[in-house]
Amino acid sequence: MQKVSSILCTFIAGFLLFFAWSGYIREEFNSNEFQGYVIKKERSEKVISMGSSLISQTQYTLFFEDGKRLQVPHAIYLKIREGSHIQLIKNKDNMTLTE
């Protein structure tokens, strides 16, 4: 009886571990691709209230020819010129500029 329960527990643990890892892997490789011509670059300041103090945060936005709008990090904003064709890949919080 003990042998059957240990085999059953091992099988259930392996089954649950498989589904946990498959969800994690699916989430890791889920990415969005943005490509097109950049028609406008915009730098704006956003004021955030943190208790009794105000903090300004710079936001960098790209406008594509098809009407899409995308906020990008400062490093990518500096590399891109208006009128250029770009391809960006966004995975969770990371953004990569491909050439």
C-alpha positions in Angstrom: 0.0 0.0 0.0 2.8 2.4 0.8 4.5 1.7 -2.5 1.3 2.5 -4.4 0.8 5.8 -2.5 4.5 6.9 -3.1 4.2 6.2 -6.8 0.9 8.0 -6.9 2.3 11.0 -5.0 5.3 11.1 -7.3 3.1 11.0 -10.4 0.9 13.8 -9.1 3.9 16.0 -8.1 5.4 15.5 -11.6 2.1 16.3 -13.3 1.7 19.5 -11.3 5.3 20.5 -11.9 4.9 20.0 -15.6 1.9 22.3 -15.8 3.6 24.9 -13.6 6.7 25.0 -15.8 4.6 25.0 -19.0 2.8 28.1 -17.9 6.0 29.8 -16.9 7.7 29.0 -20.3 4.7 30.2 -22.2 4.8 33.5 -20.3 8.5 33.9 -20.8 8.4 33.5 -24.6 5.3 35.7 -25.1 6.4 38.8 -26.9 4.9 41.7 -28.9 6.4 43.1 -32.1 6.1 46.7 -33.2 7.3 47.8 -36.6 6.8 50.6 -38.9 7.9 54.2 -39.7 8.2 56.6 -36.8 6.4 59.8 -37.7 6.9 61.6 -34.4 8.9 61.4 -31.2 7.6 63.1 -28.1 9.2 63.8 -24.7 6.8 64.7 -21.9 7.0 65.2 -18.2 4.5 63.5 -15.9 4.0 64.8 -12.4 3.4 62.2 -9.8 2.1 63.0 -6.3 4.0 61.0 -3.6 2.4 62.0 -0.3 3.4 65.6 0.3 6.0 65.8 -2.5 5.7 66.0 -6.2 8.0 64.0 -8.5 8.4 64.6 -12.2 8.9 61.6 -14.4 10.0 61.8 -18.1 8.1 59.8 -20.6 9.3 59.0 -24.1 6.7 58.2 -26.7 6.9 57.1 -30.3 4.1 57.6 -32.8 3.9 55.2 -35.7 2.4 55.7 -39.2 -0.5 53.4 -38.5 -1.6 55.4 -35.4 0.0 53.2 -32.8 1.6 54.9 -29.8 4.3 53.3 -27.7 6.3 54.4 -24.7 9.9 53.5 -24.9 13.0 53.7 -22.6 15.4 56.7 -22.9 18.1 54.6 -24.6 15.8 53.5 -27.4 14.4 57.0 -27.7 17.8 58.4 -28.4 18.7 55.8 -31.1 15.6 56.3 -33.2 15.2 59.1 -35.7 11.9 60.5 -37.0 11.0 59.0 -40.4 13.1 55.8 -39.9 11.7 52.3 -40.1 12.2 50.4 -36.9 11.3 47.0 -35.4 10.8 46.7 -31.6 10.3 43.5 -29.7 8.7 43.9 -26.2 8.8 41.0 -23.7 7.3 41.8 -20.3 9.3 44.9 -19.2 12.2 44.5 -21.6 12.2 46.2 -25.0 14.7 45.4 -27.7 15.4 47.4 -30.9 16.2 45.1 -33.8 18.0 46.2 -36.9 
